[in-house]
Amino acid sequence: MFENLFKLNKLKIYSYSDPERTKPFTGNNQIIKNPPANINVPGQQGGPAVSTPVSPYFEAMFNPESITQKFSIEYTEPQAIGSSGKQLTFSVRPPSSMRMTLIFAQSNFSSFAGNKISKLLQGKLDPMSLSSPIANTKTGTVSGWIRSFFEVTYDISSHEHQPLWLKVVWGSLSYTCRLGSVEINYTSFDRNGEPLGAELDVLFKGDVLQKDKLLDDNFMSPDVTHQRIVKAGDTLPLLSNAVYGDPSYYLIVAQANGLDDFRKLTPGQTLYFPPLT
């Protein structure tokens, strides 16, 4: 079966029920009881929270024209009184962020409008008959698309009691993150006040597991947390000496990792070495 080379690759936002992102989120037994204003939420018009099936990912209606990623480093800036300069001291690397604008437009609105305008110019259509072309269904309206986006990214999971863990995927981009903020700008409406177009200014905040962050930072000093993968022949005193420069800290490492017998290490096992204070 040949791949369809002409199929447009859409940006997708996958949602997960765990920080490791191994459990795709497939539904909530309730959605958030206080959704943002002006968002059309089925079953939420003054009534109780209802069960709403949700896809494990959200697919953008249109791919973003641009994506902005931000990386920053924070320093402390001590400066002696009367001095003319100061030396920056590394403090922390905050999580990265990614911003994009997602555009939503009423399904089939363009062809509908073109057909109606053509008939209107020919005098074959009453101007008062112009209205929204599609019934207010969840996937056929701008409100429905936005509601679907919120279900995947914003709503509180009834099991984890917090928003879901996300992964934004588009082409070679794969960004693990969580929703930081979203601002909705409605750009057009039909005669009944239903939105026909909207732009979502979305900010995602990078989210990396602690163990992955340790590997990325690769700090070697004993005052930060380390992790090591056990290899054949390794012993806890030897590993403690490699990390701390002193094998006598092996009991601290054994306690930090919940080891009942520090002599029994398994190749492939991951050990955490806490910072020395």
C-alpha positions in Angstrom: 0.0 0.0 0.0 1.6 3.3 -1.1 1.6 6.3 1.2 -0.6 9.1 0.0 2.1 11.7 -0.9 -0.5 14.4 -1.4 -2.1 14.1 2.1 -1.5 17.2 4.2 0.2 16.4 7.5 -1.8 18.2 10.2 -0.5 19.4 13.5 -1.7 17.1 16.3 -1.9 17.6 20.1 -1.8 14.3 21.9 -3.0 14.1 25.5 -1.9 11.6 28.2 -3.0 10.7 31.7 0.5 10.3 33.0 3.7 12.4 33.0 5.6 9.7 31.2 3.1 9.9 28.4 2.6 6.2 28.1 -1.2 6.2 28.7 -3.2 8.1 26.0 -6.2 9.9 27.5 -9.3 8.4 26.0 -12.1 10.1 28.0 -13.1 11.8 31.2 -16.1 10.9 33.4 -16.7 14.6 33.8 -15.5 17.7 32.2 -14.6 20.9 34.0 -17.6 22.4 35.7 -16.6 26.0 35.0 -15.5 26.2 31.4 -14.3 29.6 30.0 -17.0 32.0 29.1 -18.4 32.0 25.5 -17.3 28.4 24.9 -20.1 26.2 23.7 -20.0 23.1 26.0 -22.5 20.4 25.2 -24.5 19.6 28.4 -23.0 22.5 30.3 -25.7 25.1 29.8 -26.5 25.6 33.5 -26.7 21.8 34.0 -24.5 19.3 35.8 -21.2 18.0 34.4 -21.8 15.3 31.8 -19.7 12.4 30.4 -18.1 13.6 27.2 -16.1 11.2 25.0 -12.9 12.7 23.7 -10.3 11.7 21.2 -6.8 11.1 22.5 -5.5 13.8 20.2 -6.7 17.1 18.7 -6.0 17.8 15.0 -5.6 21.4 13.9 -8.1 22.6 11.4 -5.3 24.6 9.7 -1.6 24.3 10.3 0.0 27.3 12.0 1.8 29.7 9.8 4.6 30.0 12.3 5.8 28.6 15.6 7.9 30.5 18.2 10.0 28.6 20.7 11.7 30.4 23.6 14.7 29.2 25.6 16.1 31.2 28.5 18.8 31.1 31.2 18.5 32.9 34.5 21.4 34.3 36.5 21.9 36.0 39.8 23.5 39.4 39.5 25.4 40.2 42.8 27.2 43.5 42.6 29.3 45.1 45.3 28.6 48.7 46.3 30.7 51.1 44.3 31.7 48.6 41.7 31.3 49.3 38.0 30.5 45.8 36.9 29.2 42.4 38.0 29.8 38.8 37.2 26.7 36.7 36.3 26.2 33.5 38.3 24.2 30.7 36.8 20.9 30.1 38.6 18.5 28.0 36.6 17.3 27.1 33.1 13.5 27.6 33.1 11.3 25.3 31.0 11.2 26.3 27.4 8.0 27.5 25.8 6.3 27.3 22.4 3.7 29.8 21.0 1.5 29.4 18.0 -1.7 30.7 16.5 -4.4 28.2 15.6 -7.1 29.4 13.1 -10.7 28.1 13.0 -13.2 28.8 10.3 -16.8 27.6 9.9 -16.8 24.3 7.9 -18.1 24.7 4.4 -18.6 28.4 5.0 -16.6 29.6 2.0 -18.5 27.5 -0.5 -21.8 28.3 1.2 -21.1 32.0 1.1 -20.0 32.0 -2.5 -23.2 30.2 -3.6 -25.4 32.5 -1.6 -23.7 35.7 -2.7 -24.0 34.5 -6.4 -27.7 34.0 -6.0 -28.1 37.2 -4.1 -26.5 39.2 -6.9 -28.8 37.5 -9.4 -31.8 38.5 -7.4 -32.7 34.9 -6.7 -32.3 35.1 -2.9 -33.9 37.0 -0.1 -31.2 38.8 1.8 -33.0 38.0 5.1 -32.5 34.3 4.4 -28.7 34.5 5.0 -27.7 32.6 8.1 -25.2 30.1 9.4 -24.9 27.1 7.0 -24.4 24.3 9.5 -26.3 23.2 12.5 -24.6 23.8 15.9 -22.9 20.4 16.1 -19.7 19.8 18.0 -17.4 19.2 15.1 -19.1 21.3 12.4 -18.8 24.7 14.1 -16.1 26.9 15.3 -17.4 26.6 18.9 -17.3 22.8 18.5 -13.6 22.9 17.3 -12.6 25.1 20.2 -14.5 22.9 22.7 -12.6 19.9 21.4 -9.3 21.8 21.8 -10.2 22.6 25.4 -11.1 19.0 26.2 -7.7 17.8 25.2 -5.5 20.6 26.6 -7.4 22.6 29.2 -10.0 20.6 31.1 -9.3 19.1 34.5 -8.9 15.3 34.5 -11.3 13.8 37.0 -8.7 11.1 37.9 -5.5 13.2 38.1 -7.2 16.3 39.3 -5.1 18.5 37.0 -4.9 19.2 33.3 -3.5 16.5 31.0 0.1 16.0 29.8 0.6 16.9 26.2 2.8 16.2 23.2 2.6 18.5 20.1 3.6 16.7 16.9 4.0 18.1 13.5 6.5 16.8 11.0 9.8 16.5 12.8 8.5 18.5 15.7 7.7 16.5 18.9 7.3 18.8 21.9 6.4 17.4 25.4 4.5 20.1 27.2 1.5 21.3 29.1 -0.9 24.2 28.2 0.3 27.5 29.7 -2.4 29.8 28.4 -4.8 30.3 25.5 -6.4 33.6 24.3 -9.4 33.4 21.9 -10.0 36.2 19.4 -13.4 35.7 17.6 -13.0 37.2 14.1 -16.5 36.9 12.6 -20.1 35.9 13.5 -23.3 34.9 11.7 -26.5 36.8 12.0 -27.4 34.9 15.2 -24.2 35.7 16.9 -22.6 32.3 16.4 -18.8 32.5 15.7 -17.8 31.7 12.1 -14.1 32.4 12.7 -11.6 32.5 15.6 -7.9 32.7 16.3 -6.4 31.0 19.3 -3.1 32.4 20.6 -1.7 29.3 22.4 1.3 29.1 24.8 2.7 25.7 25.7 5.2 25.2 28.4 7.9 22.6 28.1 7.5 19.6 30.4 10.4 17.2 30.9 10.7 14.3 33.4 13.2 14.9 36.2 15.3 11.9 35.1 15.5 13.1 31.5 16.4 16.6 32.7 19.3 15.2 34.8 20.6 13.4 31.7 20.3 16.6 29.6 22.0 18.8 32.3 24.8 16.2 32.8 26.0 17.9 35.9 29.1 16.3 37.5 29.4 18.0 40.9 28.2 16.2 44.0 25.9 19.0 45.1 23.2 18.1 42.5 21.2 14.9 41.9 22.8 12.3 39.6 21.5 9.1 38.1 23.5 6.2 36.9 22.6 3.0 35.0 24.2 -0.1 36.6 26.6 -2.1 34.5 28.0 -5.5 35.1 30.7 -5.4 37.8 29.4 -2.2 39.4 29.1 -1.9 43.1 27.5 0.8 45.2 30.7 1.9 46.9 32.4 2.2 43.4 29.6 4.2 42.0 29.5 6.4 45.1 33.2 7.0 44.7 32.7 7.9 41.0 29.9 10.4 41.8 31.0 11.9 45.2 34.7 11.1 45.2 34.1 9.0 48.4 32.8 5.4 48.6 31.5 5.8 52.1 28.3 7.5 50.9 27.0 4.2 49.6 24.6 3.8 52.5 23.0 7.2 51.7 22.5 6.1 48.1 21.1 2.7 49.2 18.5 4.5 51.4 17.6 7.0 48.7 16.9 4.1 46.3 15.1 1.9 48.8 17.7 -0.9 48.5 17.4 -3.7 51.1 20.8 -5.2 50.1 23.3 -2.8 48.5 25.3 -5.8 47.3 22.6 -6.9 44.9 22.6 -4.6 41.9 21.1 -5.6 38.6 22.7 -4.5 35.3 20.4 -2.0 33.6 19.0 -0.8 37.0 18.8 3.0 37.4 20.1 4.5 40.7 19.7 8.0 41.9 22.5 9.8 43.8 21.1 12.6 46.0 22.9 15.9 46.4 25.3 16.3 49.3 24.4 19.2 51.4 
